[in-house]
C-alpha cells in the first residue's frame, strides 16, 4: 500500500511539473527572413547580417544572425525574427580567392559595417539590401 501511494504521489508531482513547464512556455512566434545583399549592384560574396531588436522603439524580441553567401542570406524560423522595429547590421567581403588575410572564409572587406533601422512584419518575409558607396 505504501509503495502504491508513493508511486501515485510521484506520478501526480511529475504530471504537475510537465504540465507547468508546457503551460508556462514563453516561446515567441518567430519567422523566416530571406533576401539578397548587393554592393554597387553586385552580390556580396561573403558576409554577415545581424538583426537586433530596436528597444528604443519597444521591440524586446530576440536578435537573429545569418551568413551572407553568394549575395543571399536566410534566417530559419527557429532563429528568426518576431517582427517590429529592428536595427540591421551588415558586413560584406569580396571573393575568397582574392583573400590575403588570415581568415580563408572571407575575402577583402567591401565596405564598413552598414547599419539601417527598419520595420519587419510578424510573418515570414523577404527583405533585400542594396548597399551603395554613398550610404557608407
Secondary structure, DSSP 4 states (H G I P E B T S, - for coil): -HHHHHHHHHHHHHHHHHHHHHHT--PPP-B-EEEEEEETTEE-SEEEEEEEE-GGGT-----EEEEEETTEEEE-GGG-B-SEEEEEEEEEE--GGG--SS-TT--SB-SSPEEEEEEE-SS-EE--EEE-GGG-
